[in-house]
Amino acid sequence: MASMMLNSVNCSSDRAVKFEYVGLKSYKVHQNVICVRPHTNKIKPRMLKIRASESRDDGPIKKMGMSDAECEATVVAGNIPEAPPVPPKPAAPAGTPVVTTLPLSRRPRRNRRSPALRAAFQETTLSPANLVYPLFIHEGEEDTPIGAMPGCYRLGWRHGLVEEVAKARDVGVNSIVLFPKVPDSLKSSTGDEAYNENGLVPRTIRLLKDKYPDLVIYTDVALDPYSSDGHDGIVREDGVIMNDETVHQLCKQAVAQARAGADVVSPSDMMDGRVGAIRSALDAEGFQHVSIMSYTAKYASSFYGPFREALDSNPRFGDKKTYQMNPANYREALVETREDESEGADILLVKPGLPYLDVIRLLRDNSALPIAAYQVSGEYSMIKAGGVLKMIDEERVMMESLMCLRRAGADIILTYFALQAARSLCGEKR
């Protein structure tokens, strides 16, 4: 039986209790206070026992058998039932200055003074349901570590991937997004492998849906994993990325993914007009139920480096600045938002995440659609590196970074931390 003792408690039958305060440990059941009275008339020190159960060691506490009216009358008559004494004001450390109390009508710290109050007034929450797990796949049978992304692998599509999905589902992460590492021999200038219905991604979708029918599968719609040039679109001989011709290929890619069983197709290419064209192509093939998550505000960022190593998809020449957004631009995100909404997007995504919290909030304040944020490979690798070097507490920074994305307005977060964060949220020991 758990119990605690309050020291130096002296009491008699007709005197008030004097005591030294000892804090009470919280328990799930109601706490009962039992004052053990001396058996003689001599005044002796006695102890106030705080028991964490509803019964004494020698049996349950007996009720007086009084009605509500009799209990009330007893109190009115001045016979007050015993209760724990009022704790004294804790002493300040020696040397604390004596000051006049500040005349504050509002003290925000009042709502932060205990874990229970902080939990009650927490404005933003994070759960495994908010996380989408990006997974790299390849044709091999072995899982290949990605040097620039500690803890991440190119997973064998038949074995390692299925095992990783099972781990994620065990802790409540039931949404994934697939990124393929395509053999160089299958790459071409027009990225035709992107819509091969027996290609790596469609095969993987069918395998996962066969094993986990309720798994939510997001796919990436872009040509860069399949392009011999490493760009998201078809490259003209003068280096220009061709917009409309690329959109034609993307529509075929999205339909092939939907036919395999994808739940959400995600155009990440940043070509103009691709959302509307993909919506029309899906609907024409009977895939009205398949959602589109548009990479609405995808910036030409330096935070993507580790990802390109993972997929071996660095551009063969130049950069992606003619189609991805300028990191200096803010209002332009509203232009992309309005276009994607009008073309039929179901979810709007901002990429990268943490460096663009202001853009996430901009979309949140200007659209009723769900907002997604992508915590990209560079963000992930920096936190991992800081943790390895003991410069930061990796676990705490990970959780804080995800909460920041939620606070900014993201409904879902694509993050390589999905499994690790979900385990932390579930209290699982790693």
N, C-alpha and C positions, 0 to 999 in steps of 0.2 A: 504494500500500500504506500503510494507516494505521499509524503507529507513534508512540510516545511515548518521551521520553528521561528517565532519572533522572540528575540532575546530581550531580557530585562523588562518583562511585563509584570507589573505588580497590580493586583486588584483585590478589593474586598467587596462584600455584598452591597455596600452603600457608597462606594467611592468610584470616581471616574477612572478609567484605565489610562495609565501613562506607559509610553512604549518608545522603543527605537524602531524606525521603519525598516522593513526588509521588503524588497520588491517581490511580487508574486509571479511565478512562472505560469504561462497560459496553458490551459488544458482544454480539450474538446468538451468535456462535461462540465456541468455547473460546479463551482467550488462551494464548499460548505465550511462554515466557521464554527468550531466547537470550543467553548471556553470551559476548561476543566476546573471546577471549584474545589477548594480544600474541604476536607471532611471534618475539620475541627474549627472552633471559633477563633483560633489563633491566626493572626494575619501572616501568611506565608507567601513567598514568591510563587506564582503559578505561571503556567505557560499557555499561550494561545496557539492552538494547533490549526494549521490550514490544511485541510485534507482535500485531495484531488478526486474524491469519489463521493457518491451520494450516500454512502453508508459508513458506519463506524466499524472498527475491527470486530466488535461484538454484535453486529447486526444493523439493520437499517434504522435511520433516525425516525423516532415516533412522532407523529403529528399530534397536536393538542386536541383535535376533534372539535375545534371551534368553527362556527359559521363565519361568513364574511362580515356580518353585522357585529358579531362578538369581537372579531379581530379589530375592526374599526373602533369599537367602543373602548377596547383595551388601550389603543393608542391615544384616543381622545382623553382618557383618564390619566395619561402621563406615564403609563407602564410601557415604555418603548422596548421592543425586542432588541436583542443584541445584534450588532453588525460590526464588521471590522472598523477600527478607528481611522480617523482622517490622517493621512500621512503628513509629516512635517515638511516644510519647505527645505529642499536640499541646500546645503551650505555652499557658498562660493569659495574658491581657493583663496588662500591667504594672499594679501596684496591686491585683491580686486578693488578697483576704485569705487567709491560710493557716489552714485550719480542720481540726478533727478530723472525719473521715468520719462521717456520721450512721449509727448502727447500725440500718439498715433491712433487714429480710428481704424486703420487697416494695417494688419500685420500678416502678410502672405505666408510667413513661416508657420502660422498656426495650422495650416493645412498640410504641413510637411513633417509634423513632429513625431509621427510614428509610422511604422511600416503599413499598418492597417489603413491609416488616413491617406498615405501616399498611394496605396493601391486603389482606394476608393475614388480618388480624384485623378487617376491617370487618364490622360486624354487619348493616348495612342496605344494600341496593343499590337502585338506581333504573334502570329501562330504559324505552325507548319503549313496551314492552308494558304497562307499568303506567299509561299515560296514556290518557284519553278526551278527545277534542277537542270542546268545545261550539261549535256553529256556528249563527249566526243566518241565517235565510233570509227572502226576501220575493219578491213576484210580479214585481218589476222585472227588467230585463236588466242594469242597471249595479250595481256594488258601491258601497254607500253607507257612508262612514266613520261610526263611532260616536264622537261627540265626547268622551264621558266614558271611553272605553276605547281609548286609542291603539293602533293596529295591528289593531283589530277592525272588521269590516264587517258590514252586512246584505248577504249575498251573493245574487246572482241565482241562483235555483234551477236554471236550465238550464246556466249557464256558469260564473260565479264559484265556485259551490259545488263543481262537478266538478273545477275546477282546484285548489282548496284541498285537496280530499280527495286528489288525486293527489300534491300536495306532501307531505302528511302520510304517505301510504303509502310514499313514497320513503325516509323516514327511520324507518320501523318503527311509526308510529302507525296502527293499523288499526281503531280504535274511535272512533266519533263519536256525539254526541247532538245532536238537532235542536231548535231553538227558532224558531217562526214569528212573523213580524210580519204580522198579519192585517189586511186593509183594514177600516176602521171600519164600512163599509157592510155587512159580513158579521157583525159582532158583534151579539149579542142578550143579553137578560137570562138566558136559559137556556143559552147557548153551544152551540147546535145545530150550528154549523159545525165543532165539534171532532170530530164523527164523520161528516162528509161524506167519502165514500170517494174523491171526486175533489177534495178539498181540497188545500191547499198541502203539508201533511206527507205524506199518502199518495202523492200524485204524485211528490214528491221521493224517497220511499223506493223506489218502483218504478223511477225513473230510475237511482238509485245502484246498486240491486241488479242492474239490467240491465247496467250497466257494470262493476261490481265485486262479483261474486257472493259473495266471501268477506269483504267489509266487514262489520264488526259494527256494527249500527245500534241505538242506544238512542233512545227517544223520551220526551218529557215528557207525562205524563198529568195534566192540570189544565185548568180552564176559564178561567183568567185571560187568556190571549191571545185568547180568543174571546168574553169577557164584556164587555158594554157597561158593566158596573159595575167591571171591573178586579179582581174578586175571584176566588179559586180555586173558588168554589162559587156556587150560586144564592142570591140575596139576597132575603129576604122584605121586605115593605114597611116593617117596623119595623127593618130593618138586620141582622137575624139571618141568619147563613149556614146554610142548610138542609143538614143532613148526609146523610140517607138519599136524598133526591131528587138531590143532587149525585152520590152514589155510583152511582146508576142511570145518569146521563149519562157518568160516567167509564168504566163498563163498556163502553158502546157505543163510546166513544173508543178504548179499548184494543183492542177487537176489530177496529175499522177499521184501526188501525195494524198489528196482527198480520197481517191479511189482505193488507195491502200489502207485507209482507215484513220487518217489524221483528223484530229478534232479542231485544231486551229492552225491555219497557215499564216506565216509571218514574213511578209515581204520586207527585207532589210536593205534592199538595193538603192533606195532613194531616187528611183526613176520617177519622172512626172507622170501622173495618170495611171500608175500601175494598180492602185487599189480598186478603182472603178472597173478597170479591164478584168482584173482577177475575179471580182464579184460577178461580173457578167458571165465569165467563162465557167465559174463554179455553178452558177444557177442554170446555165444552159445544159450542163451535164447532170443535173438533178442533185447537186450538193448544196442546196439552200441552207441546210443545217450546219454546214462547216463555217466556222468563224474566221474573221481576218483580224489579226493583231498587226497593225501597221507600225513599222519603225518611223514614227511621225517626225521626231526631232532626233536624228542621228547625226552626230557631229564628227567632223574630220579630226579625230582625237589621237593624241599620242599614247593614250591608255590602252590601245588595242594590241600592242606588240606581242605579249605572250600568247594571245589567241591565234595570231597568224603563224606562230611557231607550231602551235598544236595542230593546225590544219595544213601546214606547209602551203599557205595561200598568200604569201607576200606578192604584191604587184611586181610584174617583171620589169616594169619601168614606171616612172612618174609616181603620182599619188592619187588620192580619191577626192581631191578638193573640188572638182567640177560637179560632183553630185552629192557628196556629203556636206553638211552645213558648216559654216564658219563658226568656230568656237566663240568669236567675239559678238555673235548675233543673238539677240533675245527676242525681239518682236517678230522676226522671221518665223519663229516657231508657231506663232498664231496663224500665219498664212498656211503653213503645212497642216495645222490642226483643222482649219476650216475646209481645206480641200479633202482631207482624208475623211472627215465626217460626212461631207456631201457625197463622197464616192462610195460610202457604205462600210467604212471600218467599224469594227465592233469593240476594239481595244486600241488605245493610243500609247505608244511606247517612247520613252526618252532614254537615250544612250549617249554617253556613259551616265552613271547615277550620281554619286556623291559630288563631283565637280559641277553638276548641273541641277542642284536642288532648286534653284530659282526657276528653272524651266519646268521642272515637275510641278511646282506650285502654280506657275502660269497656266499650264494645261488644266490642272485641277480646278482652278478658279474660272476657267472659260469653257469647260466642256462637262457635260453630264455623263460622258462615257467613262468606263473604267480606265484608269491610268496604270501603265506598267513602267517599271524602271529596271534598267539592266546594270547591275553592279559588275562591271566588266573585268577582264582578266588582269589588267594593270592594277586596279583597285584591290583585287584579291591578292595578287602577288606581293604588293607593298605591305599589306597587313601580315601576310605570312612571313615575309622577310623580317619585319619589325619584331614579330614574335620570336623567331629563331634567334635574333640578336639580343633578345631580352630588353629591347628598348621600349616595348609596350606589352601590355597583357593582351595576348592575341584574342582570347575568348571574350573579354569585356569589350575590346575595340570592335570585334566582329559584330557582337550583339548591338552595340551602340550605333554602328554604321547602318545596320539594317533598320533599326528603329528610326534613325534620321530620315531614311528614304520613305518610310511609312508616314512619318510626321509631315513631310513635305507634300504628301498627297498620293503616294503610290498605293494602289490596291493590291498589286502583285509585284514581286521582285524576282527577276531572274538573277540567280547568284550561285556561284560555285561553292559557296558556304552552305547550301541548302541542307545537306545531310548533317553536317556538323552543327549547324544552328538548330535544327529540329531536335537533334539529340540533346542539346543544351536545354531547349525549351521543355523537353520531356523529362529532364533530370537524369538522363542516362549517363552513366560513367563511360568515358571513352578510354 
